[in-house]
Each structure stands twice: as C-alpha cells, then as structure tokens.
Amino acid sequence: MMDDDDEDILRYDRMVEQALRGVVREAVNEVMEDGLPGDHHFYITFMTDHPGVKIPDYLRERYPGEMTIVLQYQFYDLGVDDEIMKVTLSFNNVPERLEIPLAAITIFADPSVNFALQFQPLGEDLEPDFDPDGDGPDGGGFDPSDEDGEGKTGEVVSLDQFRKK
C-alpha cells in the first residue's frame, strides 16, 4: 500500500522541468561553441531574487523580481554547466558579469524560430514557488524591442507571439 507522501510517487512534473531546462542548457552550450547561427537570438527571463543569482545591485534594484536579458549581438564569456549560466553583457556601456542558475529561469525564447519555453519558478528543492492556479504574485515583463534587455517592469508578456499560427 502506498502513502500519499511525495517520496512515494514519481514526480513527473520535476522530471519534465529538469528535461526542459536541459534544452536551455544545450542551446546555450551550442552557442558557446559555435556562436548564434543566422537570425537566432535568445530572450531569457529569470528571477532576480532566486538563490544563486549574481547580478549587480543596481540591476537587482531596477528589476526587483524578474529581469529579461537578450543574447543577440553583444554578449561575451558565455558559459553554462549543469546548474548555472554565466554571461557578460553591457548595461549603459558598462560590462557586467551575470550568473544565473538554470532553476531561476522562467522563460526561454528564440523569437527567430517562434520557440519559447515557460517554466514554473522552482526553488532549490525543485518545488513550485507559487500557486500553479495563478494566484501567485505577478512578475515583470520585457519589451521585445528593447535590445539591451532593459525592458519595462510590471508588464505581462504573452508567449503567443512566439508560437506558430
């Protein structure tokens, strides 16, 4: 007889989240080795207050929940391992090193091919950090026309724009 404890059930939700984050890791890994092919570019939205996120304090203050970066033309020293993505980006002509745990990423999109993944925010224990019914806090958004990744906050962005019709 099985108990209802989490330890006694297969957590497919966790397995799927980890597999999809593997897609992000593999995409970044390929770009590390070969650069961005063609018109490919990435919008990566992440939680700025997630444990392990390392960004300058002024960016954390400007984006107090979520931030979107764009990897397209000017990014340097891109790296990724099983847990963390690292990249240097320019903000107001000042290069800044960002370290983003893959678990902090909430959206990964490549608009050039209408591809997007949206993740449930996960804590270190891989449990959802919000109510999946949508009663949790709203995150900030981004302005897709803002090439330097410094989008506006407080907007909700529909991923429908990235889906093929």
N, C-alpha and C positions, 0 to 999 in steps of 0.2 A: 504494500500500500504506500502511495506517495503522499508526502506532505505538500502543502502549498508554498513552502519556502522557496525563495529564488534559487537556492542551491540544488533543488530537486527538479528544476525544469531547464530545458535548453533555452537559452536566451538568444533567439534568432534576431531580435532587434539589435543586440550588441554585435552579433556576427555581421549583420548587414552594414551597420555603421562602420565597423572596422574595415570591411571589404571596400566600401565606397571611399573611405579615407585613403585606402591603398591606391585608388585611381588617382587621387590628388598627388600622392607621393610619387607615383610612376610618371605622371605628366610633368611634374617639376623636375624629376630626375632626368627625363629625356631632354628637357630644355637646358638643363645644366650641361649636358654632354654636347648637344647639337645646336643650341640656340632655338629661338622661336621660328618655326617654318612658316612661310607665306604670310597670311594675314592673322595668324593665331595670336591671341593675347588673352591674358587672364585677369578677371576681377576676382579678388579673394577678400571675402568679408570675414572678420574674426572678432571675437570678444576681447576687448582691451583689458578687462579686469579678470581674465582667466588666469589661474596659477601658471607661472612659467612664461607668460608673455613679457618680453623685454622690448620696450619702446621708450623713447624719450618722454620725460614727464610732461612737456608741453603738448605732445600729441595725445597722451592719456587724458589730459585736462580738456583738450579740444574735442575729443571723441570718448566721452565717459561711459561707454558701454560697448559700442561696436564701431569698427573702422573698416573701410574698404580700400585696398591698395590695388593698383593696376600694374601688371607686369607687361610692358609692351616695348617701349623704346629705350628708356634709360633705367636699367637696373644692373647691379653689379654683385659679384661674390655670392651668387645664388647657391644655396646648399640645402640638402634635405637628408634626413635619416629616418629611422623608424618612428620617431616621435616629434621632431622639430624641423621646421623650415626656417632658413635664415636668408636674408637678402639685405642689400644696401640700396636705399632709394634716396632721391634728392627731394628735400622739402624746403622751398624758398632758397634754392641753390646751396643748401647745406646737406651733405651726405650723412645719412643716419642708418645705423645697423639695426635691423628688426629681427627678433627671434620670436617665432610664432609656433607654439605647439600645434600639431595637426588636430588635436582634440578641441582647440579653441576656434577652429574654422567652422563657420556656419553656412557660408555659400562659396562655391567654387564655380565660376562660369567662364566659358570661352565663347563670346558672342559671335566670333567669326564663323563658327560651325553650329550655332544655335544649341550649345551644350551647356547644361547647368546641373549642379547638384546642390541640394539644400539639406543641411544636417540639423538634427536636434542637438542643441548645445549639450555637451557631455562634460561631467565633472571628472575628477581623477579616478573615481570608481566606475566610470562609464555609465552612470545613471543619468537619465534626463534631468536637467537643471530647471525645467519648467513643466507646467501642466500641458500635456500634448493636446488637450482640448482647446487650447488657445487662450486660456485665462491668464497666462503669464505676462510678464512685462513686455512692452513693445521695444524693439531695437531701433537703432538709427538706420538710415539708408545711405544711398550714394547717388550721385548724379553721373550717369554713364558718359556724359560729355565732358566730365572733369578728368582730364588725362593724368593729372598728378596725384590722383587718389584722394584728394582733399575734398570729398563730397560734403553735402549738407547733412546735418543730423536731423532726426525726427521725421524722416520720410519713410514710407513703406514702398519697397520696390517689388513689383510683380515680376516673377520669373517667366511669365507668359511670353515676354518679348524675346526670350532665348529659345523658345520651343518652335519646332517646325509646324506649320499650319497645314 
